[in-house]
Amino acid sequence: MELRPRLSQRTSLDTSELRRECTADSHGGCGGLDAVAAWNSELKHINAYLVESEPDVITINIGSPPKNSCGRPEEKRSEKLLMWLVRHHKCIARFNFVYADDDLVVQVLSWLRKRSDVKGLSYRPDTRFYGDVLRGLTSVARASTSLDEFHLQVLSPEYGSDITRPAAEKLGDALKNKPLKKLTLCPKASIILTYFSGSADRKELLSALSVERGSLFNQDLPASADEDYSYPSLSKQFWTSTSVTHLHITNIESFSTSCNVLLLVFNAVETSSTLRKLTLMGFFFTKVVAPALGKMLENNDGLTHLDLRENHIAAIEFYDHLAVGVQSAKTLKELCADLSLFRGERTSMLAEAVSKNRSGLVVAVTGLRGITHRFTDLKKVTAEDGDLDRVMDEWCISADYSAECFFKYIHLMKTLNLGTTAPNMPLNDICARLREHDVLETFYCANEKLLDCPEFCVYLACTKVLRILELRVDICPEAHPLIVAALESNRSIEDVKLRGIREVVRPESAQLLAKMIRNNKSLRSIELLYNFDDATLGILVAGLEKNYIVTDFRFSSKSAKHVRRASPKVEGLMRRNATLMKRALHFVLREPCRVRWAEAYELLCESQALKRSVANEKEISLEYAEALIHQKQHFLRQNFFVLAGIVKESVVCRNETAMGSLQLDALNGECMAKIASFLKISDIVKVD
C-alpha cells in the first residue's frame, strides 16, 4: 500500500499558504493539523518535531541542539518558525523539552505564559536545572487553566540540587489548582506533593503519579523535616484522592533507602481502592518492611499489577509475607518479582499460594537459576487446579536440558532463551513444539544451528503470539532467505533484532531486508546490526519509505559518516509513521471523525500494529480491537461521500436522466458502501 497522492502532497506543503493562526474554537479546521509533515521538515534543523498526540491537539517535542550547531541560516529559519507556531497556533498545546537548549526553552516559555490553554509541560535537562527555565515553567503553569500533565525530571539527584525549596513551593502553588492527571517529579521538586494532599479540589484529578527518589531520603543521612517532608504527604494523598491509578517510585541513586519510605507507601496503598498499577524500583527491602507488604496485598481492593523487580531483597522473611499476601490478594492479576533468594520451602510456599489465589494472579519471576528445584516446586502449583501456567519465567535452554522437561513445561514458556550450546534434543523438534503450542512471546536465540532448521522458518511464518525476536547469531540474508521471507509474512512480531558479519552488506542482501521491511504489517521496532554503506542504506531507506508502521529503526555501520547521512531521513520517516498511527487510533476510538484520521486509517487498517495499538489503548483483547477496527471500516464506507467532502450531508441527484436510469441516490446503503470500498479518501481531489 502506498502513500496516496493528496497525502503525499501535504508532506511538501508550503507553510506560507496555510491559515495564519488558529483559536481554541477552530482546531478542527486549523491548517496546521494537516501541515505537521511540512512543518517537521523545517523544524528538523533544530531537532524539533510535531505530532497530533490527541484529537485536534499537537504536541511539540524539542530535543538536544544539533551537533556542530553554529547558527546556520536553516537553524535560524527553524527557530523563527517555531516561535511563530507557538504564538499563532493554539492547537499546539503540549510541549516536551528533552535536553533542549535552555535559551530556546526560555524563549518558548516566555510566549507560553501569555496563553491559558497549555495542556502539558515536560522538561528534562541534560545537566543542571537552569533557574530561568524553572521560573518560566512556574509562570506557564500559573497562567494555564487546562494543564493536565506536568513532568519535571533529572538524570540523577545532584542535577536537581539547583531547585531550592522556595522555588519548589512556588511551582507547587502554581500547580495545586490545575486539573492534573499525570505528574512526574524529581527528588527536590517532590515537595509540591504537599500541595495536593490538603486540597479538596485535588480529588478525582490526579490519575498517574511518578516520583523519582534519590538517597536524599536515605535513613543513613541526617533526617531533617525538610528532607522527609514529601512522603508523609504522599501517604495522605492516597487517603484523600479518589482517582490515582498508576504509581511509579524509583530510587535513582542508591539501593539503600529508608524503610520509612516503603512503610508509608504500603500503608497508603493498603487503603486505596483506585490504584491499579504500582512499580517500585531501587529500594532496600528489610524484614521491617516485609509484613507491611503482606498486609497491603491482603487488604487492598483494587490493585491489579505489582512490579517489585530491580530491588534489593535483604531479608528472607520478605518471601514469607509475599506468599501470604499473594494467597489472599483480591484483585491482583500480575506480580513481577526477583525470586533469586527463593530456596526449597519458600519456593513451594509461593507455588502453593498462587494455586490458592482466586484473583487469577500470574507471577512473572526473574532471577531463578537452576532446573531441579524449579521443576519440582512448580509441580505444586498444579496440585489443586492444574494452573501451572500461572507462574512465568525466562526459560534458558542449554546442553544439560532434558527433552522431558522441555516438552512437559513448554506451555509455560512465555520467554525462551536458547543458548549457544545445543540442548539434548533436535532443534527441529523444539520449533515444531513451539509452533504447536504457540504461547511463546519472547524468543532469544544464540544458537547458529537453529538457522538451518526448516521448522524454525515455518514457526516464524505462522506464529500468532510471538512479539519479540532477537537472533544473536550472524545472519546473511542471501544465505538465509527463508528466514527473511518468514519475517516478511509474519503478522505478530513487533520487535526484531538481527545482526550480520563484519563485511560490508551486499546490495542483494539489502534488497531482501528492504523487501521484508516494505511488506511486513506488524513490526514496530527493527534493529539491524550490519555493516551498511551509503548504497545499501539507500536501499533500506527506500523500503522504509513504503512502510507506515515502523516507529523505531536502528542500524549500524563501521563508518559513522554513513549513519550520520542516513539518520535525518530515517528519523523523518519514524515521525511520519508515529503521526499516522496516532491519527489511525483517533479514527477508531474518537468522535467526531476528521479527514486526516480517515486517510491514516486507510493506510494502516490491515496492519496487526493498529490492532495491537487499539488493544493497548483501550486495554481490551485483540479480538475486540479487531472488531472495533472492522466497525470503523463499515462506518467509513457508509459515510464515505460525506467524510471525503464530496457532499455535506447526503447524496442527492436532482436531474433525472433522459432514459430514466436509476440514479446514485436511489441505491441502498449497502450498495453505496460497496462503491465506496473501491475508493480512498486520499483519491478525492478538492478544487478550490
N, C-alpha and C positions, 0 to 999 in steps of 0.2 A: 504494500500500500504506500503510495507516495503523497507527499505534501501537495494539496490541491492548489490550483493557480492563485485564487484570491488570498488564501492564507500565506502563500509564498510571497505575494506582493507586499504583504504587510511587514514582512521581515526587512524590507528595504524602504519603508515608508519615510517620506520627507517630513521631519517633525515640524518644519515651518508651516506646513499646511494644516496642522492639527488645531483643534479648538484651543483657544488661548488659555483657558482656565476652566476649572470645574468647581462646583459647590457641593455641599453635603446633600443637596436635594437632586443633583443631576448626575450622580455617579454612574448610573446605568447607561447614560448616553455620553459619558466622557470619552473623547477620542483616545485619551491616554490608556484606557483599558485595552484598546485594540492595538496600541503602539508600543507595547512593552518590548517586543523584539527589536524594534527600530531604536528605541532609547538605549537598550542594553548594548547594542553595537557601538554606541558612542561612549557610554559610561564605563566600558571595559578598560579604558585608558587609565582610570583611577581605581580599578578593581572594585567597582560597584555594579550592582545589577538589581533589577526589579522582578517581582513575581506576584501574581494575583493569588495571595495566600488564602483568601476567603472571598465570598461573593462581593464584587464591586469594591474590594479593598486591596490595595497594593502594599506589599512590604518591600522596603529598600534595604539592601544589605551592602554595607561598606566595609571592605577588608583592608588589609595592610597596604601601604603605598607600594607601587611597582618598584622593582629593583632598578637602581640607577636612575631614579626619578630626579629630574632636574628642570622642572618647569617647562617641558616641551609644549609646543603650540596645541597639540591634541589633548594634553592633560589640562591645560588652562580652559580649553573649549569644553571639556567634560565637566570640570568644576562649575563653569558658568551654567551649563545645562542642569546640573544637579541643583544649584541654588534656585534656578527658575522653576524647576519641578516642585521643590519644597514650598516656594511662595505661592504658586498658582494652582497646584493640583492637590486638593484635599482628599482625593481618592487614595493618595499615598499617606497612609495613617499609621503604619508600623515601621519602626526604624531599628535596625540591628547594626551596632558598631563593634566589629571584631578585629582588634589590633589595628584599628584605623588611626590615621594621623590625627593627633589631638587638636591641632589648629583647625583642621577641616571639621572635626566633630563640634568644636565650639561654634564655628561659623553656622553649621546646620542648626544647632540648638538655639542660637540667637534668633533665628526665624521661627522656630517651632514654638517658642514661648509666647508668640503672638496668636497662636491657634488654640482653640479649646476642644478640638476634635481628635487629638492624637490618641490612638488606641493602645499602642505598645512601644516600649523602650527596652533595649537590651544593650549593655555596654560591657565589654571585656577588653581591658588594656593589655598591651604586651609586657609592660613592666609595672611601674607605679601609677597610681591614680594622679590625674592632673587636676589641681584644685578648681580651675575654671570649668572643667567638664562636670565635676560634681555639682558645682553651683548651677550650671546650665541644666543638668538633669533635674535638679530640685525645682528650678523655675518652670520648666516644661510640665513637670508633674503637678505643680500647683495650679497652672493655668488650665490644664485639661480637665474636662468634666466627664470624659468617657474612657479614661485609662483603665484597661482591664488586664494588662500584662506588664510586669516590670522585672528585669533581670539585671543584677549587679554582681559580676563575677571577677575573680582573680585567679592567677595560676598558682600562687602559694601565699600563705598568710602574711609574710613580710611585705608583699606588694600592696597589701591593704592597710599598711601602717599609717599611710597619709590620711586616712579617713578618721578625723577626730570625732570625739563624742558629740560636740556641738553640731558638727556637720551632719552626723548620722541622725541626730534628733530633728534637725531641720528637714531632712529628707523624709523621715518618718511622719512628721507633722504634715508635710505636703501630700503624702500618700494615704493617710489614715481614713479619709472620707471618699476615696476613689472606689469604683466598682471592680476591684481587682479579683481576677480569677486565678492568675498564676503569678507566683512570686519566687524569685531565686535570689539569695543573699550570700555575700561573702562574710567572713567572721566579724570584722569590725562593724559592718553595716547591719548586722542582725539585731542590733539593739532596737531597731524600729519595730520589731515584733511586739514590744511593749505597748505600742500604739494600737495594735489590733486586739489585744486581749481584753481591754477595758471598755471598748466601744460597742454599744448595742448595734450600731449600723454595720458592724463587720459581719454579722450573722448572714448566712446564705450568700456570701460573696466569694470568699477565697476557696478555690476548688483544687489547687495544686500548689504545694509548698516544697521548696528545696532549699536546704540550709547547708552551707559548707562550713565545717568546723576545723580549726587547727588546734595546736597544743595550747592555745590561749586559755582553754578550759581544762587543761591537764591538772589533775589533783596534785601533782608534784610541784606545780607552780604556786606562788603565794595567792591565796584565794581572797580576792577583794570583791566588794559589792559591784564594782564596775565590771569586773571580768565575768562574774557569774550571774549576770543580770537577765539575759535573754531566754535562757532555758526554762526557768520557772514561768516566764511569760508564755513560752511555747506550750507548757503543760496546761495553763489556763485557757489558751486558745482552743484546745480541743474540747474543753468542757463548755465553752461558750459558743463555739462555732457549730453550725448545723450542716456544713457543706464541704468540708475538706475531704477530698477523695484520694489524693496522692501525696505521700510524704517521702522525701529522699534526703537523708542526712549523711554527709560524707566528712570524715575526719581526714583532711588532705595533707597533714604534716606528720603525724605520729600515731602509731597504734595505741600508745599509752594514753588513754583518755579517761577522764573522771568517771567513776561508777555512778556518781550522782546524775550525770547526763543521761545515761541509759535508764536509770531508775525513773527519772522524770518522764522520759519518752514512753516507757512501757506502762507506767501508771496512767498517763494521759490517754494512750491508745486503748487501754483496757475499757474505758467508759465511752469511747467513740463508736457511734453507730453508722457513721458516714464514711469513714476511712476505708478505702478498698485496697490500696497498694502501699506497702511500707518497705523501704530499702534502707539498710544500714550498712555502711562500708567503713573499714579502717578502725573499728573500735576494739577495745580490750575487754573481753567477756570474762568476768571472775565469778567465783562461787556466790558472791553477794548479789550479782545481777541475775543469776540463773533462776531463782524462784520467781522473780518478777516477770521474767519471760514466760514461764509456765502458766502463771496466774493470768497474764494478759491473754494467752491463747485460749485458756479455759473460759474466760468470762466475756471476751469480746464478741460482739454480734454484728458482723459486717465486713471484717477483713477477709479478702479473698486471695491476696498474693503477699507473701513474706519472703524477702530476699536477704539472707544473712551471710552470703558468700563474702570472701575477702575481708574477714575479720579474724582477730587472733583469739582463739579459744584457750583460756588459761586454766580452766578447771574442768575436770572430767564430769563434775556434777551438772554441768551445762546440759549434757546429753540426757541425763535422767529427767530433768524438768522439761526438756524439749519433748521427750517421748510422752510424758503425761499430758502436756498441752496439745500435742498432735492428736492423741486419742480423743480428747474432749472438744476439740475445735468444732464450732458450729457451722461456720461458713467458709473456712479456709479451703481453697481449691489447689493452690500450688505453693510449695515450700522449697526454696533453693538454699542449700546449706553445704558447708565444707565439713565432711564427716571423717576427716583424716585421723582423728583420735578415737574413732569407734573401734572397739575390740570386743569380741566374744559376746558376753551377756548384753552389753549395751546395743550392739547391732541387732541382736534378737529382740530386744525391748522395742526398738524403733519399728522393726518389721511387724511385731505384734500390734503396736499402737496404730500403725497405718491400716492393718487389716480390720481393726475395730472402729476406725473412724467412719462416720456416716455422712460426711460433707462432700465426699467424692474427691478427697485430697490425693494429689500426686506429688511425690517427693522427688525432686531433681537434685541428685547429690554429686559432689565433686570431691576429689581427694582420696577416694577409695583405691587402694592398690592391693594387688594380690588376688588370687582366684578362689582358693579353697574356702576361706571363711565367708567370702561374699556369697558364693553359691549356696553354701549350707544355710546361711541365715536368711537369704532371700526366700528360700523354700517356705519359711514360716509365714510369709505374707499370704500364701495360698491356703493356709491351714483351714480357714473357715469359709472364705468366699471365692477363692481362686483368683484374687485380684493381684496377680504377680506384676501386671503392667502398671501398678501404682507406684513403683519405685524405679526411677530412671537414672542412668549413669552413662558416662562415656566409656564404651567398651573398647579396650585396647587388645587387639588380636596379635599374638606373637607366636613364635615357633612352638612353645610348650602348651599352646592352647589346644584342647581336645575337641574333636568333631562333636562328641556327645554333648559337651557344654554349649558349644556354639548353636547347634540345632535345637537344643532344649530351650534356650533363652533368647532365641532370635527375635521373638515378638516383643522383647524388652528394648531392643536396640534402636533408640532414637538417635544416638550418636555413635558412630563406629570409626575407630582409628586403626587402620590396617598398617602394621609396621613393616619395616624393611625386610625382616626375616619371615619367610613364608611359613604359615601355620601347617599343622599336620593334617591337611585336607586339601582336595583340589580347589583351586580358586574359582573354577567354573561352577562348582557346586555351591560355593559361597554366594556368587552372584545370582545363581538360579533360585536359591532360597530367599535372597533379598527381594527378588522380583516377585516371588510367590506371595510373600507376606506383605511387602510394600508398606512398611511402617517407618523406615529409616528417614530421618530428616536432615542429618548432617553426616557427611562422609569425607574423612581424611584418608588419603592413601599415599604411602611412600614405598610401595612395592612395585618394582618395574615389571614383574611377571604379569601383573593384572592387565597391562596394556595390550597383551596378546591374547586375552581371553574373549572369545566371541560373545559369551554370555554377559560380559560387562557392558558391551555396546548395546545389546538387547535391553538390558536393565536400564541404562541411561535413557534410551529412546522411549521406554514405555512407563517409567515410574511416574506416579501422580502425586507423590508425597515428598520426595527428596527436594530440599530447598537450598542446601549449601554443599558445594563440591569443591574440594581442594586437592589437586593432584600434585604431590610433592616429588614428582619424578619428571625427567626431561621428556617432553612430548614434541615430536616433529610432526606437524600437520600432514606433511606429504607422506610420512611413514605410517601414520595412524589416521588415515582419512575417515575410517568408520567411527572413531571416537568423536571427531569434529562433526560428522554428519549426525550422530546421535544427539549431540548437544544442540545442533541446529533445529531438530524436530522436537526436542524436549519441551514440555509445557508446564513444568513445575519448578525447575531450578531457578532461584532468584540471584544467587551469588556464586560465581565460579572463579577459580584461580588456577591458571595454567602457567607452566614455565618451560623454557627450552634450553638448548645447548648454547654455548658461548658464541658460536659463529653467527655472522650476520644472517638474518632471516631471508630466505629466498622469496622472490615475488610469488612463486607458486604457493608457498605456504601462507603468505599474507593474503592471497586471494581466497584460500579456503577459510581462513579466520574471518575475513571480511564478509564472506557469504553467510557464515554462521551468525555473525552479528546482525546482518541485514534481515535475516529471515526469522530469527528467534523471537517469540512473543511473550517471554516470561522473565528474561534476565533483567535485573535492575542494577547489578554491580558486576563488573568484569575487571579482572587484573591479569595482565599478560606480561610475564617477566621473561621477555625475549630481548635479543639484541637487534632492535629495529634501526633502520636508517631513514633518511628523508623519503626515499621512494616507497618503501614498504609502509611507512607511517601514512603516507598519502593514500595508499590503497585501503588501509584500515579506516581512515577518516571518511573516505568515500562510502564505505559500508555503513559507518556510523551515522552518516547524514540521512540514510533511509531507515534508521531505527529511531522510533519515537518513544521508547520505553526506558532505555538505559539512562540512569541519572548519576552513576559513579563509574568512571572509566579510567583505569590506571595502566600505564605502560612504561616500558623501560628501554634504555639504550646505553651502550658503553659511552657514547658521546652525549654530554649534557646539552650541546647545541641542538641536536636533533629533537630532544624533548622540549627544549625551550621554544623552538619554532612551531611545533605542533600543538603545544598546550593551549594557546589562546583559542584556536579553532575548536578543540575538544571541549574546553570549558564553556564556550558559547553554545555548543550543541547540548551539553548537560543542562544548562539553564533553560534552553528551549524545551527540552523534554520534561523538566520539572514543572514548567508552566503548563504544558499540555496536560500532564497528569492531574494537576490541581484543577484545571478547568473541566476535564472529563469527570472528576469526582463531583464538582459542583453541579454538573448537568444531571448526574444520577441522584444526588442527595438533596439538592436545594431547589427552591422555587422563589420567584418566577424564573423561567429559563432565559438565557442570553444566547445570541447567535454564536459568539466566540466559544461558549461552552459546547454547543452542539457540534461545531467544527472539530474541536478537540476530541469529543466523544466518538465521532465518526472514524477518527484515526486509531483510537485505542479500544473500541468496543469489543473486539475479538481477542484481546490480549488477556492472558492469565494475570498479568501485572495489575490491570484495572480491577479484576475480580478480587485479588488479594487486598488491594488498597481500600476498596469498599468494605470488605470484611473487617479490616483493621480499624477503619474509621468508625464503623458502627458497632464493632465488637460483636459480630454475628458470624454464622458459619459461611463457608464458601458457597454452599448450595443456595442459601438465602441471598447472598450477594449476587450470585448469577441470576437469580430470579428478578432482583431489582434492576439489573442491567437490561435484561430482556424486556422488562416492563417499560423502561425508558425507550428502548428501541421501538416498541409499539407506539408509544406516545409521540416519538419523533415522526414516525411515518403518518400517523393520524393527523398531525398538526404541521406537516412539513411546509405547506404553502404559506402559512401564517408566520412560522418561525423564520423562514427564508426571506420574508419581507415582500413576497410576491403579491399577497393580498393582506388587508388589515384584519378582517375577521373571518371571512368565508369566501369560497369560490362561487361567484355568481356570473352566469353567462346571459347577457341581455338580449343579444340578437339571435333570432332563430336562423338556421341555415335554409337555403332555398330548397334543399332536398328533405328538410325536416329530420335531419340526422340527430341522433342522441348527442346532447351537449355534455360537457365535462361535469357541470354541476348536477347532472341527473344521476351520476354514479354514486353508489353507496360508499360507506366509509371504508369497507374492506377493499373495494376496487381502487379507491383513491390511495389507500395505503400501499397497494401493490405497485401503482405508478410511482409513488414516492420512493419505493425500495430501489428503483433504478437511478435515483438522483442523489446528489450530495449537496449539503448546504453550500459548500465552497464552489460548487459548479455555477451558482447563480451570480451573475454579474450585475451589480447595481449601476444604473445610468443616472447620473446627477442631472 
